[in-house]
Structures are given as structure tokens and as C-alpha cells.
Amino acid sequence: MAAKQVTTTPFPDQKPGTSGLRKKVPVFRQPHYVENFVQAILDCIPERDGATLVIGGDGRFFNREVVQIAIKMAAANGIGRVLVGRDGLLSTPAASCVIRKHGAIGGIVLSASHNPGGPEGDFGIKYNGANGGPAPESVTGAIFERTKTLTEYRIADAPDLDLGTTGTHDIDGMSVEIIDPVADYAELMRSLFDFEALEKLFASGFRMRFDALSAITGPYAKAILEGTLGAAPGTVVNGEPKPDFGGHHPDPNPVHAHELFDLMHGPDAPDFGAASDGDGDRNMIVAPGLFVTPSDSLAILAAHARRAPGYAGGLSGVARSMPTSRAADRVAKKLGIEAFETPTGWKFFGNLLDAGRITLCGEESAGTGSNHVREKDGLWAVLLWLNILAATGKPAQDLVRAHWAEFGRDYYTRHDYEEIDSDPAKRLMDGLRAKVASLPGTTIGGMTVSEADDFRYVDPVDGSVTEAQGVRITFAEDARIVYRLSGTGTTGATLRVYIERYESDPARLEQPVAEVLAPVVAVARELADIAAITGRAEPSVVT
């Protein structure tokens, strides 16, 4: 079967964001749109001839079609071997695991993460490098430049493969191995955690609810939690991946995973609750009667990670994205290890992980991970929590409260103003940047600004500089506000406002979050003039 060379013209809108190219499904379904972007990726992979490439995605609408296209294009562009998950499925952390284990040159990962699916929903394509992590900006920039000059793409003239059965196929001399999407990942989890202790935990009557939100983590959670560890049947709910996520918005937070949240705050709450997102790289943790913020979760995992076999030697360092609360910094200080503050985007953790500077890392947007792969990993975080609970013998809610008693509490919330017009969003951020230099020393709403800047990151490993990553304002009252435009949406702009305040008084560690943060929220709105500029009196989502 000869490869075809198909004439095409560039699309002007194929610039990757923080996690690849994300658009609405109808955009990707335009003739040549997928093929152009995949060809640009393949053109930017050095030494691809004869190499191994991983392909898979989260099972959202259009996943199967794009998997077939990517396989055929890989064959026509010199790839020697493709590993693809059965039914075209691979969670994002599992894709990273497979890339690393099998020495692949990289992977084409299909997902729009926590964004909704379906025929009118979102879709995404990103390239992960040989370390298993998202491509750095130098590579995504090269891919974008290549999309501007494409005049043709190459694709094998071959029938679609049967993706439903594991086995090996051949396309124009390229080997296509359809693999069990769970096996390699499950093997890695067994190497990190004390599965025997976890089996005993569930055998003791420990009850758990894991909500997969009809997304990719379902098969992984069922295989490991129910199949291997002996959790009761039905522990995993919404466990079958569906193209439209069964109508769920696959973002694990109290708003979109409200059934789990309500259960955990009800009279018959199980001992532990968790959820994951569309592509399996995020997590939500809920103890009975107590939601654990992602920022607190990262700090608690860092404080107790040594209890799991994979981290028994301690941590080399911890990193958090800049909008994430400073809770993990306090743990790092006590442990005597380095703490890093990076821009949002998992690729910024990659250099630190590869250099051995950090072991754990996380973002306030429910992503947590470690050096076991180069992506955030939802189910991994859940297993680490379970390992800590088994090792300490403490209920999850007691573990959280003990952490606050030792380190203090970073009260935290995020206000999202979704799908606002891009021009007002840009005007709001430009206005904030124009005034940061004059803010220190001023008093707003009874709070005094101690520091203000537009976050600039100098990578401690390679010296690369990333500018304009969000306006952060710190107050003398031990509070902080961060303003940032998100790069993960597909329509308009999303303004994210992150608000936190630290409290160490033992008598004030369990106050209502909204009450503690109300004065800081008022300052955040006044300082940026959000309502007047965006026309939004209230945020779309508060988490």
C-alpha cells in the first residue's frame, strides 16, 4: 500500500496552548484540519525514522477517527512502530508511562482534558516528548510555525484497523501494536505503593467512592481498586468511558462532581471519596464532611509521601504552579528540601523532574504528580492518599486537621469568569500590569499591598525565561490574589482569579471559607474592576 501525498493549505488557528491544540469538535472535523496538525507534529520529531510512537486518547467524541488518521500518517512518515491503546484509549498519565517504559520517541495524545465532550464539545491533540511529558515551548512553537507553511501531508492508503482487540498489525512495514491500555500503568502503580497494605485496608471494611465521571479513568480504577485491591463492587461509579462523558462535565470539582461531594457530606458518607477528569490526569479528594483543596492535597502528600514504598527515601524537592497556594512551601521548609514556583502548565515541571530537583509537584487546578511519569496523574494521587491512610491508620478528615494544626491553613478559592470576550479580558490584564509597580504600600479595602508583580519565571535548569504569567498581589495581612487568563478553554477567554489567606490561629482553622476570604474577594473585584470591564457581576464557577 503506497502512501498518498495530499495537497493542503495552512489553517491560521493551529497555535498550541498550554496543553496542545484545543478547539471545538466541528473545527477539527474540517477537511484536512487534523491531518495538517498531525503532519506538523511529525515534521518536528527529529530522528523519527524507525522510531516508536505512542498514540491514544481519552475516548471522547472523534477520538477513534483521529487515532486511525494518526496511525496511517505515522506509517507514511517513517515511524517504525506504533503502540496504541485498545479501542484507541490511553489516559494521559498512562500514555506518559507507556512512552517511558517502551523507549518511544514520543506520543500523540488526544484529549481536551477536563473540557466537555460530544459532537459539539471540545477536542485536543498534543505531542509528548521522549521523557513522556508535554512538549516544551520550543517544540510547540516549531509545530505552529510548520502549520503555517504546509502544502501537503502524507498518509498511508490503508483500511482502518480493528482497534478493539489486542494484537499486532502491519501498515506499509510499520508495526502497529494494540496494547492493553491499563497493564503497563497498573504495573507501575504496584511498584510505587504497598498493595498488600491497601488490600488489608479494604478487607477491614474501609469504604470508598471513586467517580470516574464516565471518562477514561474508569477502566483503570476498576482494574486496580476493585480488581486488584479488593474494593467492594460498585466502589467505582460512572466507570465506562463515553464519547460525551455521559453528559458529565468531566472536571473533578465540587460543582461538576456534586453527586460525590453531596454523598461525602451526607449521613452515610464512605471513608474516602475521589474523582478524576476527562483524561485521567486530575483528581478531587473529599473526606467525610470535608473537601480537600488541591493545594492542601499537594502539601499533605508531600508531608507523608515517605510512607509509600516508592518514596521511602524522601523527596528531593517540591514544585507548585504559581497560582497554587503556598501550603506546600511550608512543608518543604520543614523537610529541608527545595520548593519551586513555576508558571501554570505541566511542561514547566518537566525540567525539574528530569534534573532530579523535585519528586512531587502539583497545580491548584486538581493536578498532582511525581517523578514516576511526566504528567499529572489522578489515580496515582488517590493511591498515594490510600497508602498514607493505610500507613497512619487515621481517617482522612483527621489527617487533614492534623496537617492544619501543624502547618496552619491556607484558605483558598478560585473564581472563574468563563467565555468572556477576549478584548475586555486583555484590557483587564493590561490595566493590572500597568499599575503593579505603584501598588506596594497602598491600602485597598482595609488591606495593605506588600508586593505586586507580573510573574516572570527563569527556569533553574536551562535558564529559559517565561514572561507575563499572571499578576500576583501579596498583602501584609498574609493574603494573596492572582489574576490570570487561562489557556485551556476553546471559546473566548477565561479569567481566573485565585484568592488565598493564611491562618495559623488554632481557634480559626475551621471557619467558613467564604467568610474568611470575603474581604480579599471584595478587594480582588475592586482592584481589577471586573464587573465594569467584563460585564460580569459574578463568576461563572467558584471552586
N, C-alpha and C positions, 0 to 999 in steps of 0.2 A: 504494500500500500504506500503510494508516494505521498509525500507531504504537499499540501497546497500552499501557495503564496497568494494571499488575498489582499487586493488593493483596498486601502482605507484612507481616511482623513482624520487629523487630530481632533480631539474634543478639548475645549478650553478649560474645563472644570475638573480635571483629574489630579488636583493637588492633594496629596495625602495630609491628613490631620495628625493628631497625637497618636492615633491608633489605626493608621491606614486610610483608605478611601472609603468614606461612608456617604451614601446617598439613598434616596427612596428607591424601592424596587423598580418602579417604572423607568427611572433613569438608567439603571443597569440593564434593563431589558431592551434598550435601544439597540438596533443593529450595530455590531462591531464594538460596542462600548466596553463590554467585559474583555473581549479579545485584545483591544488596544492596550488596556491597562496590564493584562497578564503578559503581553509581549514586552511592554516596557520593563516589567519586573525581570523577566527572563534575560532581556538585553543587558541588565545591570548586575547580573550574577557573574562574577569572574570565574573562570575555570569551571564552567558548568558541564562541559563535555564529559560524558560518562559518569557524572556525579549522581548522588542520591538526593531526591527531593521528596518532602512530605507534603501531602495535600489532604485537607479535611476541614470541616466546619461544624457549626452548632446546630445544623438541621433546620434552620429557619427557611421560609419560602424562598425558592430559587437556588437553594444550596446544591441539590443534586445536579441541576443543569450546569452550574458553574464548575462543579467538580469534574464533570465529563469534559467540558471545554479545556480546563487546565491540564488534565491528563493528556489529551491529544496534542495540546500545544507544547507540553514538555517533551513529548516524543519527537515533535518536529524541530525542536531546538537543541537537540543533542544530549538531553538528560539521559542517563543510563538506567536509572531505576527510580520508580516512584512507589512510596508507601502511602496508602490511602486507607482511612478507617472504613470498616464495613458500613454500608449504607451512606458513605460519604461523611460519616460522623467522626469528629475528634473534638473534645473540649480544648480550649486554648491552652491550659496547663498541660494536658496530655500531649498536644502537638509539640510543645516545647520538650517534654520528656522524650518523645519518640525521636525528634531531631537529634538530641544529645546522645541518646543511647546508641543509635544506629549510624552515627557519624555523617549525618546528612549535611549537605551544603546549605540547607535552609528549608523553609516551608512556606507554602501559600495557605494562609489561614483565612477562612471565610466566616465572618461574623460582624455584627454591629453591636456586640456585647449586650448591654442591658437595655438597648432600644427595642421598641415593639416590632413584631414580625407580621407576616401576612402579605397578600398581593399589593397592598398599598402601604406596607410598613417599610422598615429600613433593611438595608443590606450593606455588607462591607467586605473589602478584600485588603489584607495586609501581608507584608512579607516579613518573615522572621529569619534571622541570620543563623549561621552555624552554631552559635552559642545557645540557640533556642529562644533568644529574646527578640523583641521588636527591632526592626532595622533602625539604625541611628539616623539623625537628620541628614548627614552627608549622603546616605544611600537613598532616603526618601526624596531628597532634593534632586538627586540624579534621575530617579524614576520619573519625577514630574517633568524634568527637562526633556527626557526621552519621549514622554507622551506628546510633547509639542511638535515633534519632528517626524512622527511615524507616518509612513506612506504605505506600509504593508505589514501583515502579520503572517506567521507560519503555523499551520495546523495539520495534523495527520488526517488523511481521508480514511477514517476508520469508524466502524459502528460503535455505539455506546456499549460500555461494559456492564455486565451484571454485577452491581456493587453489593448485592445482598448476601453473598456467600464468600467466606474467606478462601483465598487461593491465589495462584499466580497466573498472569496473562502476559501476552507479548503484543506490543504495538510497534511495528517498524524497528524491531530489535531492542526496544526498551522494555524492561521487565516492570510489570505492574503487580505489586503485592497488596492484596486486600487483607488487612490485618484486623484482629480483634481490637476495637478501639480502647478497651479497658485494661487489657492484660499487662502491658508494659508499665502503665501508670500504677496499677494495683501492686505490682512487684516493687516499685519504688517506694510506695507508702509503707509496705511491710518492712522495708529496710530502715525506715525512719522512726517508726512507732512500735511500742510494746503491744503487739496484737494479743498476746496471751493475757495481759492485764486488762485489755479492753474487752476481751471475751468474758472474763470474770466479772467485769463491771456490768455488762448486760445480763449475764446469768444471775446476778444478785437481785435482779428486778428493776434495775435502772431503766427509766422510760425516757424516750426521746422522740421528737418530731422533726423530720427534715423535709422541708418543702422545696422541691426542685422546680416549681413554677412551670411545669410542662416544658422544660428546657433540657439542655444537654447533660446536666449533672445527674439526672435521674438514673440512667444505667450504671454509672459509676457508684453512686450512693447505694443503690440496691445491691450491687455485687459485693461491695466492701462492708457496708453496715449490716445489711440483713443476711447476705450470703456467707461472708467470712466471719464476721464478728458476732453473729447470732442475735442481732437486734430483732425485736418482735416483728412479724409480718405486718405491714401497714405503717411501720415507722417512717418510711419514705412515701410521701404523698405527691401527687402530680408528677409521677416519675417517668412518664412516657414523653420523649421529645416530640413536639408537634410543630408544624410549619408556621402556625400563628401563635404558638405558645398557649394554645387553648384559650385564647382571649386574655391571658395574663399580660400585664406589663412586667417583663422579666427583670425587674430591678429590685434587689432584696433590701427593702427598707420598710419602716412601719406603715407607710402609705400604701405601697403596692403589694406587700406581703401581709396585709392586715389580718387575714384569717389566722395565720400563725401568731401574729402579735396579740390578737384578741385571745386566742387559746392560752398563750403563756401568761396572760394577765387574768385568766378566769379561775374558777374554783377548783377545777380538776387539771391544773397545768401539769404536764410532764416535768421531768427533772431538768430537761435541757431542750432548747429549740434552736433551729438553724435553718437557713435558706441559702440558695445560690442563684446566680443570674443566668442570662441567656447563653453565654458561652463558658460558664463554669469558673470564671476567674474572680468572682466577688463572693462575699459572704455576709450574712447577717446573723448575729448571735443574740439570743434572748434567754435570759434566766427567768425562773418563775417570778413574775411581778416586776421584772427589771430588764429594760432594754440596755444592751451594752453598746455604746457608741464604737464605731470602727477605730477611733483614736484611742479609746481606753482598751479596746481589744488588743491592739498592737502593743501597748505598754504592758498589759498583763501577760501576753505571750512572751514578750522579751524577758520579763521578770522571772518566768517559770520555765522557759524553754529547756533548760538543762535536765528537766525531769523526763524528757523523751530521749530514747537512746541515740537518735540522730544528732542531738545537740548536747550530749552529756559533757563534752569538752568545753562548753561555754561558747559565748558569742564573740566574734571579732569586732563587731560594731553593729549599729542600728541606723537605719535611714528612714526618713519620712518625707512626704511631699510637703511643700511649704504651707499649704492651707490646712494641713493636718494639725491637730492640737499638739501642744508641747509636752504631753504626758510621757511620751517615750523618751524624751530628753532627760527627764528626771530619773527614769530607770537607768539609762545609760550612765549617768553621772554616778549613781550608787555602785553600779557594776564596774566602774572604772574603764569603760570602753568608749570608742569614738561614737559620736552622734552626728548625722549629716542631714541637712535640709536641702531638698532638691526641687526643681520645677515639677509640676504635675506631668505625668507620663511615665509609664514603667520603664521606658528605654533609658531614662536617666539613672535608674538603679543598676542597669546592666554593667556599666564600667566598674562601679564599686563592688559588685558581686564578683565579677571576673578577676578583679585585682585582690580579692580576699579582704577588702576593707570592711565589709559588712556581712552579716549572716542573715539577719531579718530585716524586712522593710515593709512599708505599708502606706496607704493613702486613706484619707478621710472618706473617700467615695466607696468604701467597703472592700477595698483590695488589700490583701495581706499575702506575703510570700517569704521565701527564703532562698538560700543558695542551691536548693535541690533542683530547681528549674530556673528559667529566666522570664517567668511570667508570674503575675499574682495567681493565687490558687485557692479557690473557695473551699473545696472539700479537704484539702490539706489543713487549712486553718481550723476546720471543725474537728478533724482528727487530733490536732495538737491540743485543742481545748479538752477533748475527751481524755487524752493521755494525762493531762495535768489534773483533771478531776479524779481519774483513777489513782494517780500517784499521791495526791494530797488527801483524798478521802473527804474533801469539803464539797458541799453543794455549790453550784455555780454562783448563786447570789451572795453567798458568804465570801467566796473568793474575791468577788468584785469589791465588796465592802471592806474587806481586809486590805485590799490594794489602796483604796481611798484613805483609809486610816493611816497607812504608812507613808504614802506619797502626796496626799492631798488630791483634790478633784478638779479636773478641767471641765467645767460646764461648757457645753458645746452645742451649736446648732448651725444648720446651713439653710439659707433661703435662696431658692431658685426662681428666677424670673425667666420662664421658658418662652421661646419663639417670639421674642420681641424684635422689632425692626432693627436691622443691622446698623443703620446710620445713627439712631439715638443711642444705641449701645456703645458705639465707638465714641460718640460725643461725650457720654458719661465718663468713660475711662480716660479720655483725653483731658477732661476737666479735672479729674482727680490727679492725674500725673502733673498737671500744671501747678497744682497747689501743694504737692507733698513737701517741697523744700521749706514752705512757710508755716507748716503745721506744728512742728515741735514747739512746745511751750504754750500753745493756745489751749483754751478751755472751751469744750463743747458739751452742752447738756450736763454740766457739772463734772465732766471728766477731762483730765489734762493729758494732752498728747505728749508722750516722751520721745517717740521715734516715728518716722514715716519715710517710706521709700517705695520705689518700683523695683520689685525683686529681680536681681541680676545674679546669675549662677555661673561660677567659674568651676568647671569640672576638676576635682582634685587629682584625677588620674591622667587625663590627657590635655588639660588646660583649655579646653574649648569653652567658649563663652555663650551663654544664652540670655538674651535681654528681655525686658518687658514681660515678666511672668506673673504679674499681679501686683496691685497696690496693697501694701500692708501697713497698718497703723497700730501702734502699740501705745497703751495708756499707762499712766503712773499707777492706776488702780489695779494693775495686773490683769488687764483685759486686752483683747486684740481683735481687730477687724481686718479681713482680707477681701478685696474685690477682684474678680477675675472673670473673663469671658471664657466659656467652655469651648473646647474643640471637638466634642463628641456628638453634638447634635447634627441634624441634617436639614433643618429649616430655620431660617432667621438666625438669631443669636440667643444664647442663654447666659444671662448674668447670674453668677454665683456670688453670694455674699456669705462669708464664713465668720461666725461670731463666737468668741470664747471668753471665759473669765475663770481665773484660778481661785480656788478657795481651800485654805488649809485649816480653818477653824473646825474642830471636831463637831461642834454643835451645828455646823452649817453644811454638812456633807450630803444631806438628803433633802434639800429644798427642791421645790418645783423648778424645773429647768427654765421654763418661760419666765417665772418670777425673777430668778437670779439674773437672767440675761436681758430683761425688758429695758433697763436703762441703756445698755450697749446697743440693742436693736434700734432704739429711738435715735441714738447718735449716728448709727450706720445709715439710716434713711435720710436724716437731715444733712449729713456731711456730703453725700453723693447726690442729693436732690432727686432721688429715684423716681418718685411719683410724678414730678413735673416733667422730667426728661423722657421717661419711658411710657407715661400714661398708665402705669400700674400702681394702684394704691397698695396692693398686697402681693406677696409672692405666689407663684403657681403651686409650689411644693415646699413644705417645711419639713426637714428631717433632722 
